[in-house]
Amino acid sequence: MKSEALDLLPEELREPAVAFLLEQAEKFRVLKKDIDKGLADIEAGHVRERDFADFLRRAELSEPKS
């Protein structure tokens, strides 16, 4: 099937198409690895929920007043 799709392309587009697909596949592989690592961190209890409202309050308190 994949060969059939490439056969439909003009010869000059085949190599760039394969290079693009390989690049996207590598990005996907790295992203999947990072997601798996993040999920493992969550399962191991290494991640805690953030309180964004508290973060903003503390940021406002630490800003110098002009």
PDBQT receptor file of N, H, CA, C and O in Angstrom, charges set to zero:
ATOM      1  N   MET A   1       0.821  -1.199   0.000  1.00  0.00    +0.000 N 
ATOM      2  CA  MET A   1       0.000   0.000   0.000  1.00  0.00    +0.000 C 
ATOM      3  C   MET A   1       0.861   1.257   0.000  1.00  0.00    +0.000 C 
ATOM      4  O   MET A   1       0.626   2.168  -0.794  1.00  0.00    +0.000 OA
ATOM      5  N   LYS A   2       1.879   1.317   0.902  1.00  0.00    +0.000 N 
ATOM      6  H   LYS A   2       2.070   0.577   1.547  1.00  0.00    +0.000 HD
ATOM      7  CA  LYS A   2       2.696   2.524   0.940  1.00  0.00    +0.000 C 
ATOM      8  C   LYS A   2       3.436   2.721  -0.375  1.00  0.00    +0.000 C 
ATOM      9  O   LYS A   2       3.610   3.855  -0.822  1.00  0.00    +0.000 OA
ATOM     10  N   SER A   3       3.872   1.639  -0.997  1.00  0.00    +0.000 N 
ATOM     11  H   SER A   3       3.731   0.718  -0.634  1.00  0.00    +0.000 HD
ATOM     12  CA  SER A   3       4.552   1.741  -2.277  1.00  0.00    +0.000 C 
ATOM     13  C   SER A   3       3.587   2.243  -3.352  1.00  0.00    +0.000 C 
ATOM     14  O   SER A   3       3.974   3.003  -4.240  1.00  0.00    +0.000 OA
ATOM     15  N   GLU A   4       2.336   1.812  -3.261  1.00  0.00    +0.000 N 
ATOM     16  H   GLU A   4       2.022   1.195  -2.539  1.00  0.00    +0.000 HD
ATOM     17  CA  GLU A   4       1.335   2.254  -4.230  1.00  0.00    +0.000 C 
ATOM     18  C   GLU A   4       1.141   3.764  -4.157  1.00  0.00    +0.000 C 
ATOM     19  O   GLU A   4       1.011   4.425  -5.187  1.00  0.00    +0.000 OA
ATOM     20  N   ALA A   5       1.122   4.308  -2.954  1.00  0.00    +0.000 N 
ATOM     21  H   ALA A   5       1.227   3.771  -2.117  1.00  0.00    +0.000 HD
ATOM     22  CA  ALA A   5       0.945   5.754  -2.789  1.00  0.00    +0.000 C 
ATOM     23  C   ALA A   5       2.124   6.504  -3.385  1.00  0.00    +0.000 C 
ATOM     24  O   ALA A   5       1.940   7.519  -4.057  1.00  0.00    +0.000 OA
ATOM     25  N   LEU A   6       3.332   6.012  -3.146  1.00  0.00    +0.000 N 
ATOM     26  H   LEU A   6       3.481   5.187  -2.600  1.00  0.00    +0.000 HD
ATOM     27  CA  LEU A   6       4.512   6.668  -3.709  1.00  0.00    +0.000 C 
ATOM     28  C   LEU A   6       4.529   6.553  -5.225  1.00  0.00    +0.000 C 
ATOM     29  O   LEU A   6       4.974   7.473  -5.911  1.00  0.00    +0.000 OA
ATOM     30  N   ASP A   7       4.053   5.442  -5.750  1.00  0.00    +0.000 N 
ATOM     31  H   ASP A   7       3.692   4.695  -5.192  1.00  0.00    +0.000 HD
ATOM     32  CA  ASP A   7       4.023   5.252  -7.204  1.00  0.00    +0.000 C 
ATOM     33  C   ASP A   7       3.100   6.252  -7.892  1.00  0.00    +0.000 C 
ATOM     34  O   ASP A   7       3.267   6.548  -9.075  1.00  0.00    +0.000 OA
ATOM     35  N   LEU A   8       2.123   6.773  -7.146  1.00  0.00    +0.000 N 
ATOM     36  H   LEU A   8       1.987   6.533  -6.185  1.00  0.00    +0.000 HD
ATOM     37  CA  LEU A   8       1.209   7.764  -7.722  1.00  0.00    +0.000 C 
ATOM     38  C   LEU A   8       1.865   9.135  -7.876  1.00  0.00    +0.000 C 
ATOM     39  O   LEU A   8       1.400   9.964  -8.658  1.00  0.00    +0.000 OA
ATOM     40  N   LEU A   9       2.946   9.372  -7.130  1.00  0.00    +0.000 N 
ATOM     41  H   LEU A   9       3.324   8.699  -6.494  1.00  0.00    +0.000 HD
ATOM     42  CA  LEU A   9       3.639  10.662  -7.191  1.00  0.00    +0.000 C 
ATOM     43  C   LEU A   9       4.604  10.706  -8.378  1.00  0.00    +0.000 C 
ATOM     44  O   LEU A   9       5.143   9.679  -8.791  1.00  0.00    +0.000 OA
ATOM     45  N   PRO A  10       4.811  11.892  -8.912  1.00  0.00    +0.000 N 
ATOM     46  CA  PRO A  10       5.864  12.028  -9.925  1.00  0.00    +0.000 C 
ATOM     47  C   PRO A  10       7.222  11.674  -9.298  1.00  0.00    +0.000 C 
ATOM     48  O   PRO A  10       7.433  11.880  -8.103  1.00  0.00    +0.000 OA
ATOM     49  N   GLU A  11       8.107  11.156 -10.092  1.00  0.00    +0.000 N 
ATOM     50  H   GLU A  11       7.935  10.989 -11.063  1.00  0.00    +0.000 HD
ATOM     51  CA  GLU A  11       9.416  10.689  -9.613  1.00  0.00    +0.000 C 
ATOM     52  C   GLU A  11      10.135  11.750  -8.773  1.00  0.00    +0.000 C 
ATOM     53  O   GLU A  11      10.725  11.423  -7.742  1.00  0.00    +0.000 OA
ATOM     54  N   GLU A  12      10.093  13.009  -9.201  1.00  0.00    +0.000 N 
ATOM     55  H   GLU A  12       9.614  13.275 -10.037  1.00  0.00    +0.000 HD
ATOM     56  CA  GLU A  12      10.838  14.066  -8.500  1.00  0.00    +0.000 C 
ATOM     57  C   GLU A  12      10.249  14.396  -7.122  1.00  0.00    +0.000 C 
ATOM     58  O   GLU A  12      10.916  15.043  -6.315  1.00  0.00    +0.000 OA
ATOM     59  N   LEU A  13       9.037  13.972  -6.843  1.00  0.00    +0.000 N 
ATOM     60  H   LEU A  13       8.495  13.446  -7.499  1.00  0.00    +0.000 HD
ATOM     61  CA  LEU A  13       8.410  14.236  -5.540  1.00  0.00    +0.000 C 
ATOM     62  C   LEU A  13       8.543  13.066  -4.567  1.00  0.00    +0.000 C 
ATOM     63  O   LEU A  13       8.274  13.223  -3.376  1.00  0.00    +0.000 OA
ATOM     64  N   ARG A  14       8.945  11.921  -5.046  1.00  0.00    +0.000 N 
ATOM     65  H   ARG A  14       9.164  11.793  -6.013  1.00  0.00    +0.000 HD
ATOM     66  CA  ARG A  14       8.982  10.731  -4.185  1.00  0.00    +0.000 C 
ATOM     67  C   ARG A  14      10.008  10.864  -3.059  1.00  0.00    +0.000 C 
ATOM     68  O   ARG A  14       9.687  10.613  -1.897  1.00  0.00    +0.000 OA
ATOM     69  N   GLU A  15      11.215  11.250  -3.389  1.00  0.00    +0.000 N 
ATOM     70  H   GLU A  15      11.476  11.454  -4.332  1.00  0.00    +0.000 HD
ATOM     71  CA  GLU A  15      12.250  11.351  -2.352  1.00  0.00    +0.000 C 
ATOM     72  C   GLU A  15      11.911  12.407  -1.304  1.00  0.00    +0.000 C 
ATOM     73  O   GLU A  15      12.036  12.130  -0.111  1.00  0.00    +0.000 OA
ATOM     74  N   PRO A  16      11.483  13.620  -1.708  1.00  0.00    +0.000 N 
ATOM     75  CA  PRO A  16      11.077  14.594  -0.684  1.00  0.00    +0.000 C 
ATOM     76  C   PRO A  16       9.890  14.112   0.161  1.00  0.00    +0.000 C 
ATOM     77  O   PRO A  16       9.822  14.403   1.356  1.00  0.00    +0.000 OA
ATOM     78  N   ALA A  17       8.965  13.381  -0.451  1.00  0.00    +0.000 N 
ATOM     79  H   ALA A  17       9.020  13.145  -1.421  1.00  0.00    +0.000 HD
ATOM     80  CA  ALA A  17       7.817  12.879   0.306  1.00  0.00    +0.000 C 
ATOM     81  C   ALA A  17       8.269  11.866   1.351  1.00  0.00    +0.000 C 
ATOM     82  O   ALA A  17       7.800  11.901   2.489  1.00  0.00    +0.000 OA
ATOM     83  N   VAL A  18       9.163  10.976   0.984  1.00  0.00    +0.000 N 
ATOM     84  H   VAL A  18       9.544  10.948   0.060  1.00  0.00    +0.000 HD
ATOM     85  CA  VAL A  18       9.673   9.985   1.926  1.00  0.00    +0.000 C 
ATOM     86  C   VAL A  18      10.449  10.678   3.044  1.00  0.00    +0.000 C 
ATOM     87  O   VAL A  18      10.302  10.318   4.212  1.00  0.00    +0.000 OA
ATOM     88  N   ALA A  19      11.272  11.667   2.697  1.00  0.00    +0.000 N 
ATOM     89  H   ALA A  19      11.391  11.959   1.748  1.00  0.00    +0.000 HD
ATOM     90  CA  ALA A  19      12.040  12.396   3.711  1.00  0.00    +0.000 C 
ATOM     91  C   ALA A  19      11.097  13.088   4.695  1.00  0.00    +0.000 C 
ATOM     92  O   ALA A  19      11.327  13.061   5.904  1.00  0.00    +0.000 OA
ATOM     93  N   PHE A  20      10.043  13.704   4.178  1.00  0.00    +0.000 N 
ATOM     94  H   PHE A  20       9.856  13.726   3.196  1.00  0.00    +0.000 HD
ATOM     95  CA  PHE A  20       9.073  14.381   5.039  1.00  0.00    +0.000 C 
ATOM     96  C   PHE A  20       8.397  13.381   5.981  1.00  0.00    +0.000 C 
ATOM     97  O   PHE A  20       8.270  13.641   7.177  1.00  0.00    +0.000 OA
ATOM     98  N   LEU A  21       7.970  12.254   5.448  1.00  0.00    +0.000 N 
ATOM     99  H   LEU A  21       8.073  12.042   4.476  1.00  0.00    +0.000 HD
ATOM    100  CA  LEU A  21       7.309  11.247   6.276  1.00  0.00    +0.000 C 
ATOM    101  C   LEU A  21       8.242  10.693   7.340  1.00  0.00    +0.000 C 
ATOM    102  O   LEU A  21       7.815  10.460   8.470  1.00  0.00    +0.000 OA
ATOM    103  N   LEU A  22       9.491  10.481   7.005  1.00  0.00    +0.000 N 
ATOM    104  H   LEU A  22       9.838  10.671   6.087  1.00  0.00    +0.000 HD
ATOM    105  CA  LEU A  22      10.457  10.004   8.001  1.00  0.00    +0.000 C 
ATOM    106  C   LEU A  22      10.659  11.041   9.102  1.00  0.00    +0.000 C 
ATOM    107  O   LEU A  22      10.758  10.693  10.279  1.00  0.00    +0.000 OA
ATOM    108  N   GLU A  23      10.721  12.308   8.718  1.00  0.00    +0.000 N 
ATOM    109  H   GLU A  23      10.641  12.590   7.762  1.00  0.00    +0.000 HD
ATOM    110  CA  GLU A  23      10.872  13.387   9.700  1.00  0.00    +0.000 C 
ATOM    111  C   GLU A  23       9.665  13.431  10.641  1.00  0.00    +0.000 C 
ATOM    112  O   GLU A  23       9.823  13.571  11.854  1.00  0.00    +0.000 OA
ATOM    113  N   GLN A  24       8.466  13.313  10.079  1.00  0.00    +0.000 N 
ATOM    114  H   GLN A  24       8.337  13.199   9.093  1.00  0.00    +0.000 HD
ATOM    115  CA  GLN A  24       7.258  13.334  10.902  1.00  0.00    +0.000 C 
ATOM    116  C   GLN A  24       7.192  12.108  11.813  1.00  0.00    +0.000 C 
ATOM    117  O   GLN A  24       6.773  12.212  12.966  1.00  0.00    +0.000 OA
ATOM    118  N   ALA A  25       7.602  10.959  11.302  1.00  0.00    +0.000 N 
ATOM    119  H   ALA A  25       7.943  10.874  10.365  1.00  0.00    +0.000 HD
ATOM    120  CA  ALA A  25       7.601   9.743  12.110  1.00  0.00    +0.000 C 
ATOM    121  C   ALA A  25       8.568   9.877  13.284  1.00  0.00    +0.000 C 
ATOM    122  O   ALA A  25       8.267   9.421  14.386  1.00  0.00    +0.000 OA
ATOM    123  N   GLU A  26       9.711  10.490  13.061  1.00  0.00    +0.000 N 
ATOM    124  H   GLU A  26       9.955  10.861  12.165  1.00  0.00    +0.000 HD
ATOM    125  CA  GLU A  26      10.682  10.685  14.145  1.00  0.00    +0.000 C 
ATOM    126  C   GLU A  26      10.122  11.643  15.201  1.00  0.00    +0.000 C 
ATOM    127  O   GLU A  26      10.282  11.412  16.399  1.00  0.00    +0.000 OA
ATOM    128  N   LYS A  27       9.473  12.707  14.756  1.00  0.00    +0.000 N 
ATOM    129  H   LYS A  27       9.343  12.895  13.783  1.00  0.00    +0.000 HD
ATOM    130  CA  LYS A  27       8.847  13.639  15.702  1.00  0.00    +0.000 C 
ATOM    131  C   LYS A  27       7.783  12.917  16.527  1.00  0.00    +0.000 C 
ATOM    132  O   LYS A  27       7.686  13.121  17.737  1.00  0.00    +0.000 OA
ATOM    133  N   PHE A  28       6.989  12.076  15.872  1.00  0.00    +0.000 N 
ATOM    134  H   PHE A  28       7.067  11.910  14.889  1.00  0.00    +0.000 HD
ATOM    135  CA  PHE A  28       5.958  11.313  16.567  1.00  0.00    +0.000 C 
ATOM    136  C   PHE A  28       6.586  10.370  17.588  1.00  0.00    +0.000 C 
ATOM    137  O   PHE A  28       6.092  10.248  18.709  1.00  0.00    +0.000 OA
ATOM    138  N   ARG A  29       7.681   9.701  17.203  1.00  0.00    +0.000 N 
ATOM    139  H   ARG A  29       8.083   9.800  16.293  1.00  0.00    +0.000 HD
ATOM    140  CA  ARG A  29       8.356   8.773  18.105  1.00  0.00    +0.000 C 
ATOM    141  C   ARG A  29       8.846   9.491  19.356  1.00  0.00    +0.000 C 
ATOM    142  O   ARG A  29       8.668   8.991  20.467  1.00  0.00    +0.000 OA
ATOM    143  N   VAL A  30       9.465  10.665  19.185  1.00  0.00    +0.000 N 
ATOM    144  H   VAL A  30       9.610  11.071  18.283  1.00  0.00    +0.000 HD
ATOM    145  CA  VAL A  30       9.969  11.442  20.319  1.00  0.00    +0.000 C 
ATOM    146  C   VAL A  30       8.803  11.918  21.196  1.00  0.00    +0.000 C 
ATOM    147  O   VAL A  30       8.880  11.849  22.422  1.00  0.00    +0.000 OA
ATOM    148  N   LEU A  31       7.737  12.395  20.573  1.00  0.00    +0.000 N 
ATOM    149  H   LEU A  31       7.675  12.451  19.576  1.00  0.00    +0.000 HD
ATOM    150  CA  LEU A  31       6.567  12.859  21.322  1.00  0.00    +0.000 C 
ATOM    151  C   LEU A  31       5.951  11.711  22.123  1.00  0.00    +0.000 C 
ATOM    152  O   LEU A  31       5.609  11.886  23.293  1.00  0.00    +0.000 OA
ATOM    153  N   LYS A  32       5.810  10.549  21.505  1.00  0.00    +0.000 N 
ATOM    154  H   LYS A  32       6.088  10.407  20.555  1.00  0.00    +0.000 HD
ATOM    155  CA  LYS A  32       5.251   9.387  22.199  1.00  0.00    +0.000 C 
ATOM    156  C   LYS A  32       6.128   8.999  23.386  1.00  0.00    +0.000 C 
ATOM    157  O   LYS A  32       5.614   8.663  24.453  1.00  0.00    +0.000 OA
ATOM    158  N   LYS A  33       7.437   9.043  23.207  1.00  0.00    +0.000 N 
ATOM    159  H   LYS A  33       7.854   9.316  22.341  1.00  0.00    +0.000 HD
ATOM    160  CA  LYS A  33       8.367   8.718  24.298  1.00  0.00    +0.000 C 
ATOM    161  C   LYS A  33       8.186   9.707  25.453  1.00  0.00    +0.000 C 
ATOM    162  O   LYS A  33       8.144   9.302  26.615  1.00  0.00    +0.000 OA
ATOM    163  N   ASP A  34       8.078  11.006  25.135  1.00  0.00    +0.000 N 
ATOM    164  H   ASP A  34       8.112  11.335  24.191  1.00  0.00    +0.000 HD
ATOM    165  CA  ASP A  34       7.889  12.025  26.172  1.00  0.00    +0.000 C 
ATOM    166  C   ASP A  34       6.550  11.863  26.891  1.00  0.00    +0.000 C 
ATOM    167  O   ASP A  34       6.469  12.034  28.107  1.00  0.00    +0.000 OA
ATOM    168  N   ILE A  35       5.508  11.535  26.140  1.00  0.00    +0.000 N 
ATOM    169  H   ILE A  35       5.574  11.396  25.152  1.00  0.00    +0.000 HD
ATOM    170  CA  ILE A  35       4.197  11.316  26.761  1.00  0.00    +0.000 C 
ATOM    171  C   ILE A  35       4.246  10.116  27.687  1.00  0.00    +0.000 C 
ATOM    172  O   ILE A  35       3.736  10.173  28.806  1.00  0.00    +0.000 OA
ATOM    173  N   ASP A  36       4.861   9.023  27.227  1.00  0.00    +0.000 N 
ATOM    174  H   ASP A  36       5.275   8.978  26.318  1.00  0.00    +0.000 HD
ATOM    175  CA  ASP A  36       4.986   7.831  28.064  1.00  0.00    +0.000 C 
ATOM    176  C   ASP A  36       5.761   8.141  29.342  1.00  0.00    +0.000 C 
ATOM    177  O   ASP A  36       5.409   7.653  30.416  1.00  0.00    +0.000 OA
ATOM    178  N   LYS A  37       6.812   8.948  29.233  1.00  0.00    +0.000 N 
ATOM    179  H   LYS A  37       7.098   9.344  28.360  1.00  0.00    +0.000 HD
ATOM    180  CA  LYS A  37       7.593   9.331  30.408  1.00  0.00    +0.000 C 
ATOM    181  C   LYS A  37       6.736  10.157  31.368  1.00  0.00    +0.000 C 
ATOM    182  O   LYS A  37       6.788   9.953  32.581  1.00  0.00    +0.000 OA
ATOM    183  N   GLY A  38       5.953  11.087  30.829  1.00  0.00    +0.000 N 
ATOM    184  H   GLY A  38       5.911  11.253  29.844  1.00  0.00    +0.000 HD
ATOM    185  CA  GLY A  38       5.076  11.901  31.661  1.00  0.00    +0.000 C 
ATOM    186  C   GLY A  38       4.026  11.070  32.367  1.00  0.00    +0.000 C 
ATOM    187  O   GLY A  38       3.746  11.289  33.546  1.00  0.00    +0.000 OA
ATOM    188  N   LEU A  39       3.440  10.115  31.654  1.00  0.00    +0.000 N 
ATOM    189  H   LEU A  39       3.667   9.937  30.697  1.00  0.00    +0.000 HD
ATOM    190  CA  LEU A  39       2.443   9.244  32.271  1.00  0.00    +0.000 C 
ATOM    191  C   LEU A  39       3.068   8.384  33.364  1.00  0.00    +0.000 C 
ATOM    192  O   LEU A  39       2.445   8.149  34.400  1.00  0.00    +0.000 OA
ATOM    193  N   ALA A  40       4.283   7.919  33.143  1.00  0.00    +0.000 N 
ATOM    194  H   ALA A  40       4.789   8.110  32.302  1.00  0.00    +0.000 HD
ATOM    195  CA  ALA A  40       4.984   7.133  34.164  1.00  0.00    +0.000 C 
ATOM    196  C   ALA A  40       5.255   7.991  35.397  1.00  0.00    +0.000 C 
ATOM    197  O   ALA A  40       5.141   7.510  36.525  1.00  0.00    +0.000 OA
ATOM    198  N   ASP A  41       5.616   9.263  35.187  1.00  0.00    +0.000 N 
ATOM    199  H   ASP A  41       5.709   9.653  34.271  1.00  0.00    +0.000 HD
ATOM    200  CA  ASP A  41       5.842  10.178  36.314  1.00  0.00    +0.000 C 
ATOM    201  C   ASP A  41       4.557  10.379  37.115  1.00  0.00    +0.000 C 
ATOM    202  O   ASP A  41       4.586  10.418  38.345  1.00  0.00    +0.000 OA
ATOM    203  N   ILE A  42       3.432  10.507  36.414  1.00  0.00    +0.000 N 
ATOM    204  H   ILE A  42       3.408  10.475  35.415  1.00  0.00    +0.000 HD
ATOM    205  CA  ILE A  42       2.147  10.669  37.101  1.00  0.00    +0.000 C 
ATOM    206  C   ILE A  42       1.834   9.423  37.922  1.00  0.00    +0.000 C 
ATOM    207  O   ILE A  42       1.469   9.518  39.094  1.00  0.00    +0.000 OA
ATOM    208  N   GLU A  43       1.980   8.260  37.301  1.00  0.00    +0.000 N 
ATOM    209  H   GLU A  43       2.278   8.183  36.350  1.00  0.00    +0.000 HD
ATOM    210  CA  GLU A  43       1.683   7.001  37.998  1.00  0.00    +0.000 C 
ATOM    211  C   GLU A  43       2.591   6.796  39.209  1.00  0.00    +0.000 C 
ATOM    212  O   GLU A  43       2.175   6.200  40.202  1.00  0.00    +0.000 OA
ATOM    213  N   ALA A  44       3.835   7.288  39.131  1.00  0.00    +0.000 N 
ATOM    214  H   ALA A  44       4.174   7.772  38.324  1.00  0.00    +0.000 HD
ATOM    215  CA  ALA A  44       4.781   7.113  40.233  1.00  0.00    +0.000 C 
ATOM    216  C   ALA A  44       4.592   8.172  41.319  1.00  0.00    +0.000 C 
ATOM    217  O   ALA A  44       5.257   8.129  42.354  1.00  0.00    +0.000 OA
ATOM    218  N   GLY A  45       3.684   9.124  41.082  1.00  0.00    +0.000 N 
ATOM    219  H   GLY A  45       3.144   9.159  40.241  1.00  0.00    +0.000 HD
ATOM    220  CA  GLY A  45       3.429  10.161  42.082  1.00  0.00    +0.000 C 
ATOM    221  C   GLY A  45       4.446  11.285  42.076  1.00  0.00    +0.000 C 
ATOM    222  O   GLY A  45       4.565  12.014  43.061  1.00  0.00    +0.000 OA
ATOM    223  N   HIS A  46       5.180  11.440  40.985  1.00  0.00    +0.000 N 
ATOM    224  H   HIS A  46       5.083  10.848  40.185  1.00  0.00    +0.000 HD
ATOM    225  CA  HIS A  46       6.194  12.497  40.894  1.00  0.00    +0.000 C 
ATOM    226  C   HIS A  46       5.629  13.824  40.404  1.00  0.00    +0.000 C 
ATOM    227  O   HIS A  46       6.366  14.801  40.275  1.00  0.00    +0.000 OA
ATOM    228  N   VAL A  47       4.347  13.865  40.135  1.00  0.00    +0.000 N 
ATOM    229  H   VAL A  47       3.748  13.071  40.240  1.00  0.00    +0.000 HD
ATOM    230  CA  VAL A  47       3.716  15.070  39.593  1.00  0.00    +0.000 C 
ATOM    231  C   VAL A  47       2.634  15.504  40.561  1.00  0.00    +0.000 C 
ATOM    232  O   VAL A  47       1.891  14.680  41.092  1.00  0.00    +0.000 OA
ATOM    233  N   ARG A  48       2.553  16.803  40.784  1.00  0.00    +0.000 N 
ATOM    234  H   ARG A  48       3.157  17.473  40.352  1.00  0.00    +0.000 HD
ATOM    235  CA  ARG A  48       1.476  17.297  41.635  1.00  0.00    +0.000 C 
ATOM    236  C   ARG A  48       0.689  18.354  40.871  1.00  0.00    +0.000 C 
ATOM    237  O   ARG A  48       1.218  19.022  39.983  1.00  0.00    +0.000 OA
ATOM    238  N   GLU A  49      -0.558  18.491  41.222  1.00  0.00    +0.000 N 
ATOM    239  H   GLU A  49      -0.988  17.948  41.944  1.00  0.00    +0.000 HD
ATOM    240  CA  GLU A  49      -1.438  19.424  40.549  1.00  0.00    +0.000 C 
ATOM    241  C   GLU A  49      -1.031  20.856  40.873  1.00  0.00    +0.000 C 
ATOM    242  O   GLU A  49      -0.651  21.157  42.004  1.00  0.00    +0.000 OA
ATOM    243  N   ARG A  50      -1.108  21.720  39.901  1.00  0.00    +0.000 N 
ATOM    244  H   ARG A  50      -1.416  21.475  38.982  1.00  0.00    +0.000 HD
ATOM    245  CA  ARG A  50      -0.759  23.138  40.088  1.00  0.00    +0.000 C 
ATOM    246  C   ARG A  50      -2.007  23.954  40.381  1.00  0.00    +0.000 C 
ATOM    247  O   ARG A  50      -3.074  23.696  39.823  1.00  0.00    +0.000 OA
ATOM    248  N   ASP A  51      -1.868  24.932  41.253  1.00  0.00    +0.000 N 
ATOM    249  H   ASP A  51      -1.002  25.141  41.706  1.00  0.00    +0.000 HD
ATOM    250  CA  ASP A  51      -2.946  25.864  41.556  1.00  0.00    +0.000 C 
ATOM    251  C   ASP A  51      -2.618  27.162  40.837  1.00  0.00    +0.000 C 
ATOM    252  O   ASP A  51      -1.852  27.984  41.340  1.00  0.00    +0.000 OA
ATOM    253  N   PHE A  52      -3.202  27.343  39.655  1.00  0.00    +0.000 N 
ATOM    254  H   PHE A  52      -3.824  26.675  39.246  1.00  0.00    +0.000 HD
ATOM    255  CA  PHE A  52      -2.858  28.486  38.823  1.00  0.00    +0.000 C 
ATOM    256  C   PHE A  52      -3.265  29.807  39.472  1.00  0.00    +0.000 C 
ATOM    257  O   PHE A  52      -2.554  30.805  39.347  1.00  0.00    +0.000 OA
ATOM    258  N   ALA A  53      -4.393  29.817  40.159  1.00  0.00    +0.000 N 
ATOM    259  H   ALA A  53      -4.969  29.007  40.261  1.00  0.00    +0.000 HD
ATOM    260  CA  ALA A  53      -4.843  31.045  40.831  1.00  0.00    +0.000 C 
ATOM    261  C   ALA A  53      -3.834  31.455  41.904  1.00  0.00    +0.000 C 
ATOM    262  O   ALA A  53      -3.525  32.638  42.045  1.00  0.00    +0.000 OA
ATOM    263  N   ASP A  54      -3.319  30.480  42.659  1.00  0.00    +0.000 N 
ATOM    264  H   ASP A  54      -3.570  29.519  42.544  1.00  0.00    +0.000 HD
ATOM    265  CA  ASP A  54      -2.304  30.770  43.671  1.00  0.00    +0.000 C 
ATOM    266  C   ASP A  54      -1.025  31.295  43.015  1.00  0.00    +0.000 C 
ATOM    267  O   ASP A  54      -0.391  32.217  43.529  1.00  0.00    +0.000 OA
ATOM    268  N   PHE A  55      -0.655  30.708  41.889  1.00  0.00    +0.000 N 
ATOM    269  H   PHE A  55      -1.170  29.959  41.472  1.00  0.00    +0.000 HD
ATOM    270  CA  PHE A  55       0.528  31.170  41.161  1.00  0.00    +0.000 C 
ATOM    271  C   PHE A  55       0.382  32.641  40.782  1.00  0.00    +0.000 C 
ATOM    272  O   PHE A  55       1.317  33.422  40.959  1.00  0.00    +0.000 OA
ATOM    273  N   LEU A  56      -0.785  33.023  40.261  1.00  0.00    +0.000 N 
ATOM    274  H   LEU A  56      -1.545  32.388  40.116  1.00  0.00    +0.000 HD
ATOM    275  CA  LEU A  56      -1.011  34.416  39.860  1.00  0.00    +0.000 C 
ATOM    276  C   LEU A  56      -0.984  35.352  41.070  1.00  0.00    +0.000 C 
ATOM    277  O   LEU A  56      -0.431  36.448  40.990  1.00  0.00    +0.000 OA
ATOM    278  N   ARG A  57      -1.578  34.927  42.189  1.00  0.00    +0.000 N 
ATOM    279  H   ARG A  57      -2.028  34.036  42.254  1.00  0.00    +0.000 HD
ATOM    280  CA  ARG A  57      -1.553  35.754  43.402  1.00  0.00    +0.000 C 
ATOM    281  C   ARG A  57      -0.119  36.005  43.853  1.00  0.00    +0.000 C 
ATOM    282  O   ARG A  57       0.255  37.137  44.160  1.00  0.00    +0.000 OA
ATOM    283  N   ARG A  58       0.678  34.942  43.892  1.00  0.00    +0.000 N 
ATOM    284  H   ARG A  58       0.374  34.022  43.643  1.00  0.00    +0.000 HD
ATOM    285  CA  ARG A  58       2.074  35.102  44.325  1.00  0.00    +0.000 C 
ATOM    286  C   ARG A  58       2.869  35.952  43.345  1.00  0.00    +0.000 C 
ATOM    287  O   ARG A  58       3.747  36.711  43.759  1.00  0.00    +0.000 OA
ATOM    288  N   ALA A  59       2.577  35.837  42.056  1.00  0.00    +0.000 N 
ATOM    289  H   ALA A  59       1.865  35.221  41.720  1.00  0.00    +0.000 HD
ATOM    290  CA  ALA A  59       3.272  36.638  41.052  1.00  0.00    +0.000 C 
ATOM    291  C   ALA A  59       2.934  38.121  41.228  1.00  0.00    +0.000 C 
ATOM    292  O   ALA A  59       3.808  38.978  41.097  1.00  0.00    +0.000 OA
ATOM    293  N   GLU A  60       1.676  38.420  41.523  1.00  0.00    +0.000 N 
ATOM    294  H   GLU A  60       0.966  37.724  41.629  1.00  0.00    +0.000 HD
ATOM    295  CA  GLU A  60       1.264  39.810  41.742  1.00  0.00    +0.000 C 
ATOM    296  C   GLU A  60       1.933  40.378  42.986  1.00  0.00    +0.000 C 
ATOM    297  O   GLU A  60       2.309  41.550  42.999  1.00  0.00    +0.000 OA
ATOM    298  N   LEU A  61       2.085  39.577  44.021  1.00  0.00    +0.000 N 
ATOM    299  H   LEU A  61       1.779  38.625  44.010  1.00  0.00    +0.000 HD
ATOM    300  CA  LEU A  61       2.719  40.044  45.260  1.00  0.00    +0.000 C 
ATOM    301  C   LEU A  61       4.210  40.318  45.068  1.00  0.00    +0.000 C 
ATOM    302  O   LEU A  61       4.779  41.194  45.719  1.00  0.00    +0.000 OA
ATOM    303  N   SER A  62       4.831  39.564  44.175  1.00  0.00    +0.000 N 
ATOM    304  H   SER A  62       4.369  38.852  43.646  1.00  0.00    +0.000 HD
ATOM    305  CA  SER A  62       6.280  39.734  44.000  1.00  0.00    +0.000 C 
ATOM    306  C   SER A  62       6.640  40.801  42.973  1.00  0.00    +0.000 C 
ATOM    307  O   SER A  62       7.811  41.157  42.837  1.00  0.00    +0.000 OA
ATOM    308  N   GLU A  63       5.644  41.317  42.244  1.00  0.00    +0.000 N 
ATOM    309  H   GLU A  63       4.693  41.027  42.354  1.00  0.00    +0.000 HD
ATOM    310  CA  GLU A  63       5.922  42.368  41.256  1.00  0.00    +0.000 C 
ATOM    311  C   GLU A  63       6.236  43.672  41.962  1.00  0.00    +0.000 C 
ATOM    312  O   GLU A  63       5.519  44.079  42.876  1.00  0.00    +0.000 OA
ATOM    313  N   PRO A  64       7.314  44.331  41.535  1.00  0.00    +0.000 N 
ATOM    314  CA  PRO A  64       7.608  45.658  42.121  1.00  0.00    +0.000 C 
ATOM    315  C   PRO A  64       6.543  46.679  41.676  1.00  0.00    +0.000 C 
ATOM    316  O   PRO A  64       6.146  46.710  40.511  1.00  0.00    +0.000 OA
ATOM    317  N   LYS A  65       6.109  47.480  42.593  1.00  0.00    +0.000 N 
ATOM    318  H   LYS A  65       6.432  47.454  43.539  1.00  0.00    +0.000 HD
ATOM    319  CA  LYS A  65       5.114  48.523  42.290  1.00  0.00    +0.000 C 
ATOM    320  C   LYS A  65       5.838  49.761  41.813  1.00  0.00    +0.000 C 
ATOM    321  O   LYS A  65       6.871  50.143  42.363  1.00  0.00    +0.000 OA
ATOM    322  N   SER A  66       5.280  50.396  40.768  1.00  0.00    +0.000 N 
ATOM    323  H   SER A  66       4.441  50.086  40.321  1.00  0.00    +0.000 HD
ATOM    324  CA  SER A  66       5.921  51.603  40.237  1.00  0.00    +0.000 C 
ATOM    325  C   SER A  66       5.198  52.854  40.659  1.00  0.00    +0.000 C 
ATOM    326  O   SER A  66       5.609  53.957  40.296  1.00  0.00    +0.000 OA
TER     327      SER A  66
